[in-house]
Amino acid sequence: MVTSGSLNSPAVRTLLSEARLAGDWVLDPSRSKVELHTRHTWGLLPVEGVFREVSGLGAVSPAGEVSGTLLVAAASVDTKNKKRDDHLRSDDFFDVSNYPHITFAVERVTPNSDAVIVTGRLRVRDRTRPLELPVRVSRLGDDELVIDGEARINRADFGLTWNLLGAASLKSTIAVHAVFNRR
């Protein structure tokens, strides 16, 4: 058993190359979360939210190739403001009746000298864009990994351009805390 703690990039590279992470992994939704951070009222007020429903699967091949999917229920957005949450669910933003999920499809994981980078494709509504997510990896045991990362996105890249009087920022930060268990 490996003791808990954050893994540096060379340690992640070693675990992948030695096939010690090989296998199928499933996201623990009760211990994982996806958060949204942005600013409103011309940058004066922070807006924070969490998506209450997330799921995901991952796979690591014996050669250390990583793939997976993180699925977020768009309707589960919770900013602690019902009127705002209903507006976010509307066709001005997530359009949850037509696009119920936000999806991040992992294409590869690259440990380099500075960080571990998860590269994939983020799909919001009907638009998909590439995304690089720098992450911290922690190992809580042989069968449990924790991945924490943040990425800045421009919501206009996904067609989310509604902005009454220009009061809301188009820039947002997505924060992911994902706990994966080996199947």
CORHU-V526627 format. One line per field, one symbol per residue. phi: phi as a letter, one per 40 degrees, with the letter a starting at -180 (. if undefined). Layout:
phi=???
This chain:
phi=.cccicbcdcccdcccccgcbdhbbbccccbbabbbbabbffgcbcbbabccbbaabaabcdcgcbaiabbbcccccabgadccccccccccbcfccbbcbbbbbcbabbcbcbabbcbabcbbfbbbbcabbcbbbbbcicbabbbbabacbbcccbgcbdacfgcbcccbbbbbbbbbbcc
